[in-house]
Amino acid sequence: MTRRHIHPVHAWGTVIVLDLRGKHLDEARADAACRAAAAELLRIDAWLSPFRADSAVSAMRRGDAALSEVPEEVREVIDGCTRVTELTGGAFDPWRAPGGFDPSGFVKGWGADRAADLLVEHGFPNVSVNAAGDVTCRGEAAPGLGGWRIGIADPRDRAQVLSSVLVTDAHLATSGRYEQGDHIIDPATGMPAAAMRSASVLSRHGGEADALATALMVQGPAGLPALAKAGAEGLLVSHDRIWSTSTAFERAPITA
């Protein structure tokens, strides 16, 4: 019988859920591991939040800190953002955010990866980190499953599951308009990207998955080739059409 240990973390302006699975799960050790992961998530916020005046990113935005003066982790995120900006031709461009560099569209997946890897290092190989619907998974949810089966809501009817995907040592990110409205901005125009309803990306790298999903909302199907270059897979939904790059997204009609 598989046992579970659930640990919610209030960070990044949301609730991040740590889910540990195992046949023999020591509650005290699991709690200690989750507390260590929670501390890491809070450190990430202190480094990278553009909404905190005391963060390294805010210091860079004000011109109070040079790249050489910020923590190595911040430079790692900047490098990752640069890769995706180049890969998407600027459809994801955190340097064009109001107020200056805002890596939020990369950090959630990157941070979820760090938390999941820390839990594995503490001796828990079967974990998921759910950061407001974007999920990093390691190991499997139960013996023999080969991963974690994650559902993707239909943005046209949130009560329905459009697709599901088996996430194995990877991250599933979904960007959409159905929860926060037209919050994704096209860097080229400064206007909301409103043509697509949602975009989901499955990648080994959480930061890239998050950023690529944002770029897909901007580019639409023209952004799908970038996924192949990144070794990622995607599911894109407009008002009246669905595109999928892989049969990994089960039950999703493939029309292109």
C-alpha positions as CSV (number, residue, x, y, z in Angstrom):
1,M,0.0,0.0,0.0
2,T,1.3,3.4,-1.0
3,R,1.4,6.0,1.7
4,R,1.3,9.8,1.2
5,H,2.7,12.8,3.0
6,I,1.1,16.1,1.9
7,H,2.8,19.4,2.9
8,P,1.4,22.8,1.7
9,V,3.8,25.7,1.4
10,H,2.6,29.3,1.3
11,A,5.1,31.0,-1.1
12,W,5.3,33.1,-4.3
13,G,1.8,34.5,-3.6
14,T,0.2,31.0,-3.9
15,V,0.1,27.6,-2.2
16,I,2.7,25.0,-3.4
17,V,1.8,21.4,-2.5
18,L,4.5,18.9,-1.8
19,D,3.3,15.3,-2.3
20,L,5.6,12.4,-1.1
21,R,4.7,8.8,-1.9
22,G,6.1,5.5,-0.7
23,K,5.3,2.1,0.7
24,H,7.3,2.8,3.8
25,L,7.1,6.5,4.6
26,D,8.5,7.8,7.8
27,E,6.4,10.8,8.8
28,A,9.1,12.5,10.8
29,R,11.7,12.2,8.0
30,A,9.1,13.2,5.4
31,D,8.2,16.3,7.4
32,A,11.8,17.3,7.8
33,A,12.4,16.9,4.1
34,C,9.3,19.0,3.3
35,R,10.5,21.7,5.7
36,A,13.8,21.8,3.9
37,A,12.1,22.1,0.5
38,A,9.8,24.9,1.9
39,A,12.8,26.8,3.1
40,E,14.3,26.5,-0.4
41,L,11.1,27.9,-2.0
42,L,11.2,30.9,0.4
43,R,14.9,31.5,-0.5
44,I,13.9,31.5,-4.2
45,D,11.4,34.2,-3.5
46,A,14.0,36.2,-1.6
47,W,16.3,36.0,-4.6
48,L,14.0,36.3,-7.5
49,S,10.7,38.0,-6.7
50,P,10.2,41.3,-8.5
51,F,7.5,42.1,-5.9
52,R,10.0,42.2,-3.0
53,A,12.0,45.4,-2.6
54,D,14.8,43.4,-0.8
55,S,15.2,40.7,-3.5
56,A,18.3,40.4,-5.8
57,V,16.1,40.9,-8.9
58,S,14.6,44.1,-7.5
59,A,18.1,45.4,-6.7
60,M,19.1,44.7,-10.3
61,R,16.0,46.4,-11.6
62,R,16.9,49.5,-9.6
63,G,20.5,49.4,-10.8
64,D,21.7,48.7,-7.2
65,A,23.4,45.4,-8.1
66,A,25.5,44.2,-11.0
67,L,25.2,40.7,-12.5
68,S,28.5,39.8,-10.8
69,E,27.0,40.7,-7.4
70,V,23.9,38.6,-7.3
71,P,23.7,35.0,-6.1
72,E,24.7,32.2,-8.5
73,E,21.1,31.0,-8.6
74,V,20.0,34.3,-10.0
75,R,22.6,34.2,-12.8
76,E,21.4,30.6,-13.5
77,V,17.8,31.9,-14.0
78,I,19.0,34.8,-16.2
79,D,20.9,32.3,-18.4
80,G,17.8,30.1,-18.7
81,C,15.6,33.1,-19.6
82,T,18.1,34.1,-22.2
83,R,18.0,30.6,-23.8
84,V,14.2,30.6,-24.1
85,T,14.1,34.2,-25.3
86,E,16.4,33.3,-28.1
87,L,14.6,30.0,-28.8
88,T,11.2,31.7,-29.1
89,G,12.4,34.7,-31.1
90,G,11.4,37.0,-28.2
91,A,7.9,35.7,-27.7
92,F,9.1,35.1,-24.1
93,D,11.1,38.1,-23.1
94,P,11.3,39.0,-19.4
95,W,13.5,42.0,-20.1
96,R,10.5,43.7,-21.7
97,A,8.3,43.4,-18.6
98,P,7.0,46.7,-17.0
99,G,9.6,47.9,-14.5
100,G,12.4,45.9,-15.9
101,F,13.6,42.3,-15.9
102,D,10.9,39.9,-14.4
103,P,11.8,36.2,-14.5
104,S,8.5,35.1,-12.9
105,G,7.5,33.2,-16.1
106,F,10.6,31.0,-15.7
107,V,11.1,30.8,-11.9
108,K,8.0,28.8,-11.0
109,G,9.0,25.7,-12.9
110,W,12.7,26.2,-12.1
111,G,11.9,26.5,-8.4
112,A,9.6,23.5,-8.4
113,D,12.4,21.5,-9.9
114,R,14.8,22.6,-7.2
115,A,12.3,21.6,-4.5
116,A,11.6,18.2,-6.0
117,D,15.3,17.4,-6.4
118,L,15.9,18.4,-2.7
119,L,13.1,16.0,-1.6
120,V,14.7,13.2,-3.7
121,E,18.1,14.0,-2.0
122,H,16.5,13.6,1.3
123,G,15.6,10.0,0.4
124,F,12.1,10.3,-1.1
125,P,12.3,9.3,-4.8
126,N,8.6,9.6,-5.5
127,V,7.5,13.2,-5.2
128,S,5.5,15.9,-6.9
129,V,5.6,19.6,-6.4
130,N,2.4,21.4,-7.5
131,A,3.0,25.1,-7.9
132,A,-0.5,26.5,-8.7
133,G,-1.2,23.8,-11.3
134,D,2.3,23.6,-12.8
135,V,3.7,20.3,-11.6
136,T,7.2,18.8,-11.3
137,C,7.2,15.0,-10.8
138,R,9.9,12.6,-9.8
139,G,9.6,8.8,-9.6
140,E,6.0,7.5,-9.7
141,A,2.7,8.1,-7.9
142,A,2.3,4.3,-7.1
143,P,4.3,1.2,-8.0
144,G,4.0,0.2,-11.6
145,L,2.5,3.5,-12.8
146,G,5.8,4.7,-14.4
147,G,5.2,8.3,-13.4
148,W,2.4,10.6,-12.3
149,R,-0.8,11.0,-14.4
150,I,-1.7,14.7,-14.5
151,G,-4.9,16.0,-15.9
152,I,-5.2,19.2,-18.0
153,A,-8.5,21.1,-17.8
154,D,-10.4,22.2,-20.9
155,P,-10.0,26.0,-20.9
156,R,-13.4,26.2,-22.7
157,D,-15.1,24.3,-19.9
158,R,-13.1,24.0,-16.7
159,A,-15.3,21.3,-15.4
160,Q,-14.0,19.0,-18.1
161,V,-10.6,17.3,-18.4
162,L,-9.3,17.9,-21.9
163,S,-6.3,15.6,-21.7
164,S,-3.9,13.8,-19.3
165,V,-0.2,13.2,-19.6
166,L,2.1,10.8,-17.8
167,V,4.8,13.0,-16.2
168,T,8.0,11.1,-15.5
169,D,10.9,13.0,-14.0
170,A,9.7,16.1,-15.8
171,H,7.6,19.2,-15.4
172,L,4.2,20.0,-16.9
173,A,3.4,23.7,-17.2
174,T,0.1,25.2,-18.3
175,S,-0.5,28.9,-19.2
176,G,-4.0,30.1,-19.8
177,R,-6.5,33.0,-19.7
178,Y,-9.2,31.1,-17.8
179,E,-7.9,32.0,-14.3
180,Q,-6.1,35.4,-14.5
181,G,-7.7,36.7,-17.7
182,D,-5.5,38.4,-20.3
183,H,-2.4,38.6,-18.1
184,I,0.1,37.3,-20.8
185,I,1.5,40.2,-22.8
186,D,3.0,40.0,-26.3
187,P,6.4,41.6,-25.9
188,A,6.4,42.8,-29.5
189,T,3.1,44.8,-29.2
190,G,2.7,45.4,-25.4
191,M,-0.8,44.1,-25.8
192,P,-2.5,41.0,-24.2
193,A,-2.0,37.7,-26.1
194,A,-5.7,36.8,-26.5
195,A,-5.8,34.4,-29.5
196,M,-5.1,31.2,-27.5
197,R,-7.0,29.8,-24.6
198,S,-4.3,27.7,-23.0
199,A,-0.9,26.1,-23.7
200,S,0.6,23.2,-21.9
201,V,4.3,22.1,-22.2
202,L,6.0,19.0,-20.9
203,S,9.7,19.2,-20.5
204,R,12.6,17.8,-18.4
205,H,13.4,21.4,-17.4
206,G,10.7,23.2,-15.3
207,G,11.9,26.7,-16.1
208,E,11.9,26.1,-19.8
209,A,8.5,24.4,-19.6
210,D,7.0,27.5,-17.9
211,A,8.6,30.0,-20.3
212,L,7.7,28.0,-23.4
213,A,4.1,27.7,-22.4
214,T,4.0,31.5,-22.0
215,A,5.6,31.9,-25.5
216,L,3.0,29.5,-27.0
217,M,0.2,31.7,-25.7
218,V,1.9,34.6,-27.6
219,Q,2.9,32.8,-30.8
220,G,0.1,30.2,-31.1
221,P,0.9,27.2,-33.4
222,A,3.8,29.1,-35.0
223,G,5.6,28.5,-31.7
224,L,5.3,24.7,-31.8
225,P,8.6,24.1,-33.7
226,A,10.5,25.7,-30.8
227,L,9.3,22.9,-28.5
228,A,11.0,20.3,-30.7
229,K,14.2,22.3,-30.6
230,A,14.0,22.3,-26.8
231,G,13.1,18.6,-26.6
232,A,9.7,19.4,-25.2
233,E,6.1,18.5,-26.0
234,G,3.0,20.6,-26.1
235,L,-0.7,20.9,-26.2
236,L,-2.3,24.2,-27.5
237,V,-5.9,25.2,-27.4
238,S,-7.6,28.1,-29.2
239,H,-11.3,29.0,-29.2
240,D,-12.1,26.4,-31.8
241,R,-9.0,24.2,-32.4
242,I,-6.5,22.0,-30.6
243,W,-2.9,21.2,-31.6
244,S,-0.8,18.5,-30.0
245,T,2.9,17.7,-30.8
246,S,2.7,14.3,-29.1
247,T,0.5,11.3,-28.3
248,A,1.8,11.7,-24.7
249,F,-1.3,14.0,-24.3
250,E,-4.0,11.3,-24.1
251,R,-7.5,11.9,-25.2
252,A,-6.5,15.2,-26.9
253,P,-7.8,15.4,-30.5
254,I,-4.8,15.9,-32.8
255,T,-5.7,18.3,-35.6
256,A,-2.3,19.5,-36.7
